[in-house]
Amino acid sequence: QAIRQFTLKHPHPQMTSSAKHDTITTMTKYKHVILALLIIYWAPLAIGSPDPLLQRAQKLFAPLPAQMPSATGNSPAKITLGRALFFETALSINHSQSCNSCHDLTGPSTGVDNQTTSLGALGKPGRRNSPRVWNAGLHIAQFWDGRSADLVAQAKLPILNPLEMALPDEATF
C-alpha cells in the first residue's frame, strides 16, 4: 500500500497512467520477494549472529600478510638472487628473453605484458597470455590452469617450455 501511495503522489512526469499502473502492479507483485531478501540479508546483523557470507569475504579479502606464506627461510641474499634470475636472459635458448619479458615489472603494466599471447624466445606465440606476477606467492595455484601448486614448482616450467624460453633440458641450465 505504501508503494502505491508513494507512486501516485510522486509520479514520473513522463509516465502514462498505464505505465503507472504497470509499475505499481510489478512492485506489489515482487514486494514479498524484496522483503524476504532484505530479511535474509539483515536478520543476522539484527540479532547479532555472524553473517557467513561476510565471514567468508573477510577471509578472502583480508589485508596481505607481512610475509608471503612461501617465503619462510628467505634471506636478503635469496631475494637478490631471485630478482637477478627473474631478469636473466641467459635462461632462454637464444639469450633474448627473461621472465620479465612477459611479466614486466619495470613499466606501468604491473607484472604483465598486456598481449593476447606472449611471444617466446624463438618468436612463437604461447598458448595463453601471461598472468600477473604481483603477489604470486599468495595465489592458490600457479599458471592459469593451476598446474603448479607453488612458485617452486612453477619456476622451471617456462624455461623448459619450447614456446616460451625454450631451453631443451634441465642440464642446459
C-alpha positions in Angstrom: 0.0 0.0 0.0 2.8 2.4 0.8 4.4 1.8 -2.6 1.1 2.5 -4.3 0.6 5.7 -2.4 4.2 6.9 -3.0 4.0 6.2 -6.7 0.6 8.0 -7.0 1.9 11.1 -5.0 5.2 11.3 -6.8 4.6 10.2 -10.4 7.3 10.3 -13.0 6.4 13.4 -15.2 6.5 11.4 -18.5 4.8 8.3 -17.2 1.4 7.4 -18.7 -1.3 6.2 -16.5 -0.9 2.7 -18.0 2.8 2.7 -17.1 2.0 3.9 -13.6 -0.4 1.0 -13.2 2.2 -1.5 -14.5 4.8 -0.1 -12.2 2.5 -0.4 -9.1 1.5 -3.9 -10.2 5.1 -5.0 -10.6 6.2 -3.5 -7.3 3.3 -5.0 -5.5 3.9 -8.4 -7.1 7.5 -8.6 -6.0 7.3 -6.8 -2.7 7.2 -10.1 -0.8 10.4 -11.3 -2.6 12.1 -8.0 -1.9 11.1 -8.1 1.7 12.3 -11.7 2.1 15.7 -10.9 0.6 16.0 -7.9 3.0 15.1 -10.1 5.9 17.6 -12.8 4.9 20.4 -10.2 4.5 19.7 -8.1 7.5 18.3 -10.5 10.1 21.7 -12.0 11.1 23.0 -8.5 11.7 19.9 -7.5 13.7 20.1 -10.5 16.1 23.9 -10.3 16.4 24.8 -13.6 14.7 27.7 -13.6 12.4 26.9 -13.5 8.7 28.6 -16.5 7.0 29.0 -14.6 3.7 30.6 -11.7 5.5 33.0 -14.1 7.3 33.9 -15.8 4.0 34.5 -12.4 2.4 36.7 -11.3 5.3 38.9 -14.4 4.9 39.2 -13.9 1.1 39.8 -10.1 1.2 41.9 -9.8 4.3 45.0 -7.5 4.3 48.1 -9.0 2.8 50.3 -10.8 5.3 53.6 -9.2 6.4 55.4 -12.2 4.7 54.4 -14.4 1.9 53.4 -17.9 3.1 56.0 -19.5 0.8 58.7 -17.0 1.9 59.8 -18.9 5.0 63.6 -19.2 5.0 64.1 -16.2 2.7 67.1 -14.1 3.2 68.3 -10.9 1.6 70.7 -13.0 -0.4 67.9 -15.3 -1.7 65.8 -12.3 -2.6 68.7 -10.7 -4.5 69.3 -14.0 -6.4 65.6 -14.3 -7.2 65.5 -10.8 -8.6 68.6 -11.5 -10.7 67.2 -14.7 -12.1 63.9 -13.0 -12.9 65.8 -10.6 -15.2 68.3 -13.1 -16.5 68.1 -13.5 -20.3 70.7 -16.4 -20.3 67.8 -18.7 -19.1 66.4 -18.6 -22.7 67.8 -20.6 -25.6 69.0 -17.6 -27.5 69.6 -15.2 -24.6 66.8 -12.9 -25.7 64.2 -13.4 -23.0 63.8 -13.3 -19.3 60.8 -13.8 -17.0 60.5 -10.0 -17.1 59.9 -10.1 -20.9 56.4 -11.4 -20.4 55.8 -10.3 -16.7 57.2 -6.8 -17.0 57.9 -5.4 -13.5 59.8 -2.3 -14.8 57.0 -0.4 -16.5 53.4 0.6 -15.7 51.9 -2.8 -16.7 52.2 -4.2 -13.2 53.8 -7.6 -14.0 52.2 -8.5 -17.3 52.9 -7.7 -21.0 49.3 -7.0 -21.9 49.5 -9.2 -25.0 46.8 -11.7 -26.1 49.6 -14.3 -26.1 53.2 -13.6 -25.4 55.9 -14.4 -27.9 58.6 -16.8 -26.8 62.3 -16.7 -27.3 62.0 -18.2 -30.8 59.2 -15.8 -31.8 56.5 -18.3 -31.5 53.3 -17.3 -29.7 52.4 -19.1 -26.4 49.0 -20.7 -25.8 47.8 -18.2 -23.2 48.6 -14.7 -22.1 51.0 -14.2 -19.3 49.3 -13.8 -15.8 50.3 -11.1 -13.4 53.1 -11.9 -11.0 52.4 -9.3 -8.3 51.9 -11.3 -5.0 52.1 -14.6 -6.9 53.2 -16.3 -3.7 49.6 -15.7 -2.4 48.0 -17.4 -5.4 46.1 -20.6 -4.8 48.0 -22.2 -7.7 50.3 -21.0 -10.4 49.5 -20.7 -14.2 46.0 -20.1 -15.5 45.2 -23.8 -15.3 46.7 -24.3 -11.8 49.2 -26.9 -12.9 51.8 -25.9 -10.3 51.0 -25.7 -6.6 53.6 -23.1 -5.7 56.3 -20.8 -7.1 59.0 -23.5 -6.6 57.1 -26.0 -8.8 56.3 -23.2 -11.3 59.8 -21.7 -11.8 61.4 -24.1 -14.3 58.4 -24.8 -16.5 58.5 -21.6 -18.6 62.3 -22.1 -19.0 61.8 -25.6 -20.5 58.7 -24.8 -22.5 59.5 -24.8 -26.2 57.1 -21.9 -26.8 58.5 -19.8 -24.0 62.2 -19.7 -23.1 62.8 -23.0 -25.0 65.8 -24.5 -23.2 65.9 -28.2 -24.3 66.5 -29.7 -20.8 67.5 -29.1 -17.2 71.1 -29.9 -17.9 71.3 -26.8 -20.1 70.7 -24.5 -17.1 
